[in-house]
Amino acid sequence: MFARRFTIVCLLMSLFGMSFAILVAEAGRPNRQELARSWDQANSCRFGCPSHFRH
């Protein structure tokens, strides 16, 4: 009887731990708008780069 209760408690705690880990990982991840904005800023050419290259 004790082993069954212990198993149920352990399974519930591991489920809670995994869900909490998912929440923490998602909170640290930047949202898509911030990611797209930083990508656009990184790819902007400030030195008048040509739009096409001639050979």
FIROVEX-912430 format. One line per field, with one value per residue: x, y, z of N, C-alpha, C in turn; residue number from 0; residue in three letters. Coordinates in pm, 1 decimal, m for minus. Layout:
BEGIN
npx = (X / ...) .
npy = (Y / ...) .
npz = (Z / ...) .
capx = (X / ...) .
capy = (Y / ...) .
capz = (Z / ...) .
cpx = (X / ...) .
cpy = (Y / ...) .
cpz = (Z / ...) .
num = (NUM / ...) .
residu = (ALA / ...) .
***
This chain:
BEGIN
npx = (82.2 / 191.1 / 397.5 / 255.5 / 129.1 / 356.0 / 464.6 / 264.8 / 280.7 / 543.4 / 521.8 / 337.7 / 486.5 / 702.9 / 567.1 / 474.4 / 724.9 / 829.4 / 642.5 / 681.7 / 945.9 / 911.6 / 762.7 / 950.8 / 1151.6 / 1016.7 / 968.8 / 1216.1 / 1272.3 / 1290.5 / 1019.0 / 855.3 / 833.5 / 1027.8 / 1252.5 / 1242.3 / 1270.2 / 1529.9 / 1672.4 / 1624.9 / 1751.8 / 2013.6 / 2070.9 / 2054.3 / 2201.1 / 2429.6 / 2613.8 / 2561.5 / 2536.7 / 2547.6 / 2253.9 / 2265.1 / 2516.8 / 2757.0 / 2928.7) .
npy = (m119.2 / 124.4 / 147.7 / 181.8 / 430.6 / 589.8 / 563.7 / 689.9 / 950.6 / 1014.9 / 1006.1 / 1214.3 / 1431.1 / 1432.0 / 1494.0 / 1752.2 / 1875.9 / 1858.5 / 2014.8 / 2261.8 / 2308.8 / 2344.7 / 2581.8 / 2761.7 / 2750.3 / 2853.7 / 3111.9 / 3231.0 / 3251.3 / 3461.1 / 3648.5 / 3612.6 / 3855.6 / 4024.5 / 3878.2 / 3882.5 / 4157.5 / 4206.4 / 4052.5 / 4188.6 / 4430.0 / 4344.5 / 4266.0 / 4494.2 / 4720.4 / 4963.8 / 5104.6 / 5172.6 / 4949.1 / 4775.7 / 4666.2 / 4465.0 / 4268.1 / 4334.4 / 4170.1) .
npz = (0.0 / 83.1 / m104.0 / m341.5 / m300.5 / m274.5 / m530.4 / m683.5 / m582.1 / m657.2 / m938.4 / m981.0 / m883.8 / m1063.5 / m1298.7 / m1236.0 / m1207.8 / m1470.4 / m1611.6 / m1489.1 / m1564.9 / m1839.0 / m1840.9 / m1733.0 / m1927.1 / m2150.5 / m2064.9 / m2071.5 / m2337.5 / m2625.7 / m2773.7 / m3097.2 / m3237.0 / m3126.2 / m3196.1 / m3477.4 / m3519.8 / m3419.7 / m3601.4 / m3841.8 / m3783.5 / m3761.5 / m4020.4 / m4169.7 / m4389.7 / m4336.0 / m4479.7 / m4741.9 / m4917.9 / m5229.2 / m5404.1 / m5586.8 / m5747.2 / m5993.8 / m6258.0) .
capx = (0.0 / 280.7 / 470.5 / 163.2 / 114.7 / 484.1 / 474.9 / 173.7 / 338.3 / 661.4 / 475.8 / 279.9 / 594.2 / 778.1 / 482.3 / 483.2 / 860.1 / 843.4 / 562.3 / 749.3 / 1063.6 / 863.8 / 727.2 / 1073.0 / 1220.5 / 941.4 / 981.1 / 1345.9 / 1281.4 / 1232.5 / 904.6 / 888.9 / 847.0 / 1159.6 / 1351.4 / 1239.1 / 1323.7 / 1675.2 / 1724.5 / 1622.5 / 1854.4 / 2144.4 / 2091.0 / 2046.6 / 2332.7 / 2440.5 / 2722.3 / 2522.5 / 2571.3 / 2468.7 / 2149.8 / 2305.8 / 2657.9 / 2784.7 / 3055.5) .
capy = (0.0 / 238.9 / 155.8 / 235.1 / 573.8 / 651.4 / 567.9 / 793.3 / 1079.8 / 1038.1 / 1038.0 / 1348.2 / 1528.0 / 1441.0 / 1566.9 / 1892.3 / 1923.7 / 1877.3 / 2129.4 / 2380.8 / 2329.5 / 2399.5 / 2721.7 / 2839.1 / 2758.4 / 2943.7 / 3249.1 / 3282.6 / 3258.0 / 3585.3 / 3624.0 / 3617.4 / 3992.8 / 4072.7 / 3804.3 / 3934.4 / 4294.1 / 4199.8 / 3997.1 / 4297.2 / 4526.8 / 4285.8 / 4254.0 / 4623.4 / 4765.8 / 5106.2 / 5162.8 / 5187.2 / 4828.1 / 4760.0 / 4563.7 / 4354.9 / 4273.4 / 4321.3 / 4100.5) .
capz = (0.0 / 90.0 / m230.8 / m441.8 / m275.4 / m304.5 / m676.6 / m732.8 / m544.0 / m741.7 / m1073.7 / m979.8 / m867.2 / m1188.7 / m1392.1 / m1196.3 / m1238.1 / m1615.2 / m1654.1 / m1439.4 / m1649.1 / m1966.0 / m1816.8 / m1713.6 / m2055.4 / m2237.8 / m2015.2 / m2109.9 / m2482.7 / m2678.5 / m2860.1 / m3239.5 / m3284.0 / m3085.9 / m3272.9 / m3613.9 / m3516.9 / m3404.8 / m3726.1 / m3938.9 / m3747.2 / m3787.4 / m4164.3 / m4237.8 / m4435.4 / m4306.5 / m4557.3 / m4881.8 / m4991.2 / m5351.5 / m5395.6 / m5675.1 / m5782.3 / m6137.8 / m6284.8) .
cpx = (86.7 / 355.8 / 382.1 / 146.0 / 243.7 / 503.7 / 386.8 / 228.6 / 458.8 / 621.4 / 415.9 / 387.7 / 678.1 / 697.6 / 484.7 / 619.4 / 880.5 / 763.1 / 624.9 / 873.0 / 1024.1 / 828.6 / 850.8 / 1147.1 / 1148.8 / 953.8 / 1114.3 / 1363.1 / 1220.6 / 1113.9 / 942.8 / 907.6 / 982.9 / 1268.9 / 1357.4 / 1298.1 / 1475.8 / 1739.9 / 1729.3 / 1730.5 / 1993.8 / 2173.7 / 2084.2 / 2187.8 / 2340.3 / 2544.0 / 2688.5 / 2561.1 / 2488.1 / 2366.9 / 2180.6 / 2451.6 / 2673.4 / 2918.2 / 3133.7) .
cpy = (125.7 / 257.7 / 215.4 / 386.3 / 649.1 / 665.1 / 677.6 / 931.9 / 1112.3 / 1073.5 / 1177.8 / 1456.1 / 1540.6 / 1513.5 / 1716.2 / 1950.7 / 1947.9 / 1997.4 / 2260.4 / 2412.1 / 2387.6 / 2547.0 / 2809.8 / 2855.2 / 2853.6 / 3088.8 / 3311.2 / 3299.7 / 3389.0 / 3555.0 / 3649.0 / 3759.9 / 4050.3 / 4005.5 / 3856.9 / 4075.0 / 4291.9 / 4144.2 / 4106.4 / 4400.7 / 4472.8 / 4280.8 / 4387.1 / 4670.3 / 4916.5 / 5176.5 / 5174.2 / 5067.6 / 4819.2 / 4648.2 / 4445.0 / 4374.4 / 4251.7 / 4254.0 / 4175.2) .
cpz = (0.0 / m41.3 / m340.5 / m424.1 / m309.5 / m455.2 / m734.2 / m701.8 / m631.0 / m884.6 / m1081.6 / m966.7 / m995.3 / m1295.6 / m1362.8 / m1231.4 / m1387.2 / m1664.2 / m1607.2 / m1522.8 / m1785.0 / m1950.0 / m1802.9 / m1845.8 / m2150.6 / m2192.8 / m2057.1 / m2258.9 / m2533.2 / m2769.4 / m3005.6 / m3289.9 / m3247.1 / m3167.7 / m3415.9 / m3619.4 / m3505.7 / m3530.8 / m3832.8 / m3909.1 / m3777.8 / m3937.1 / m4237.2 / m4270.4 / m4418.6 / m4394.4 / m4705.9 / m4966.1 / m5119.1 / m5337.7 / m5485.4 / m5713.0 / m5932.1 / m6154.5 / m6388.8) .
num = (0 / 1 / 2 / 3 / 4 / 5 / 6 / 7 / 8 / 9 / 10 / 11 / 12 / 13 / 14 / 15 / 16 / 17 / 18 / 19 / 20 / 21 / 22 / 23 / 24 / 25 / 26 / 27 / 28 / 29 / 30 / 31 / 32 / 33 / 34 / 35 / 36 / 37 / 38 / 39 / 40 / 41 / 42 / 43 / 44 / 45 / 46 / 47 / 48 / 49 / 50 / 51 / 52 / 53 / 54) .
residu = (MET / PHE / ALA / ARG / ARG / PHE / THR / ILE / VAL / CYS / LEU / LEU / MET / SER / LEU / PHE / GLY / MET / SER / PHE / ALA / ILE / LEU / VAL / ALA / GLU / ALA / GLY / ARG / PRO / ASN / ARG / GLN / GLU / LEU / ALA / ARG / SER / TRP / ASP / GLN / ALA / ASN / SER / CYS / ARG / PHE / GLY / CYS / PRO / SER / HIS / PHE / ARG / HIS) .
***
